């Protein structure tokens, strides 16, 4: 079981490697909702994504004597870049398994941070299974994007910084894919702020965690393309994030692609912050549910900045 104390210790361990990201007040969203709204800017985390927290937490848990072997990751972008940079910092080699059709811009980012790319399958679950198979065959360490206690503790370190930045928080909005970020963040914040509401945001086109929570078990469901590509895809059948999400998520908000696009516009044009679709999803969720949060102090997690030029052109017209 992951505890707030574990997450606090993890933050101390990874502090020399990560950016301590700021919390910024949003006058626009505060006035829109008659609330006190803040943005947690993990879009300026190293590699442009919160994923670096979890990757670094996992990689430093590897004994130094074992760091001569490779790290393996499966990813369409942010996680692969995060593991690549973390491995490079620790002097390790990194192999990133990517599904066919991955964005060339994201492939370039993974290479820039030192990762070696191998194509396999057509979605992330197939790539993840292949990466784990390679570890069994060759040795090394598999770094899951979410299904690992060290990774979840790393993602939860955002909660440590939030609790140090704000004296009280009534609600936090978080985009959800595999559940590592909301699981770690919710675990920590619910210990510090006992009445806090953890609100999950997902695109209707890919809401596997939502449907799984509704069913009471992890479901194998297809996903449609979405602007929130960082949260898209399935959840591993045995994922340890599922029971954590059952415990920490208080409310779920599902978004259409038009609503996500509007959330992105608010972030890009009203706040002048470069952010990706998943961050726009969290903003859109707050805008959709704002009537429930009048007079409250709310944090929206801006989880990443890695938006493609094509999506930018699509949004800003």
KAFEN-V205006 format. One line per field, one symbol per residue. phi: phi as a letter, one per 20 degrees, with the letter a starting at -180 (. if undefined). psi: psi as a letter, one per 30 degrees, with the letter a starting at -180 (. if undefined). burial: I if it has 9 or more other C-alpha atoms within 8 Angstrom, else O. A space follows every 50 residues. Layout:
# KAFEN-V205006
phi: ???
psi: ???
burial: ???
This chain:
# KAFEN-V205006
phi: .edffgfffffffegfdeeeefdcfdgffffgdlcddcdeeefdfgmmag gfffffgfffffggfdefefecbcadrffffffffgfffemdecddecfg nfggfffffffgeoeddcebmdbffffffffffffffdnocedffbeaff fffffffgfgfffeecfbcebcdcfcdfnfffffffgfffeedfdfdede cbfffbcffgffffenbfddcfcegbfeffdfoecggdfffffffgfeee bccdcfffffgfffgfffeedldfbegfffffffffffdgfecgmdecdd eeeadedffffgffeec
psi: kkleeeeeeeeeefefflkjklkkkjeeeeeeghljklkjigfglkggkf feeeeeeeeffkkefggfllkklklgdeeeeeeeeeeeeggllkkjkklk gkkeeeeeeeeeggkkkkkkafleeeeeeeeeeeeeeflakkjkffikee eeeeeffeeeeeffekfkkekkkkkkcfgeeeeeeeeeefeejfgkkjkk kkkffiheeeeeeefglkljklklklfiffgllakkegkffeeeeeefkf kkkkkleeeeeeeeeeeeeffhkklleeeeeeeeeeeegfffgkgljkkk jjflfikleeeeeeej.
burial: OOOIOIIIOIIOOIIOOIOOIOIOOIOOIIOOIOIIIIIIIIIIIIIIII IIIIIIIIIIOOOOOOIOIIIIIIIIIIIIIIIIIIIIOOOIIIIIIIII OIOOOIIOIIIOIIIIIOIIIIIIIIIIOIIIOIIOOOIIIIIIIIIIOI IIIIIIIOIIIIIOOOOOIIIIIIIIIIIIIIIIIIIIIIOOIOOIIIII IIIIIIIIIIIIIOOOOIIOOOIOOIIIIIIIIIIOOOOIIIOIIOOIIO OIIIIIIOIIIIIIIIIIOOOOOIIIIIIIIIIIIIIOIIOOIIOIIIII IIIIIIIOOOIIOOIOO
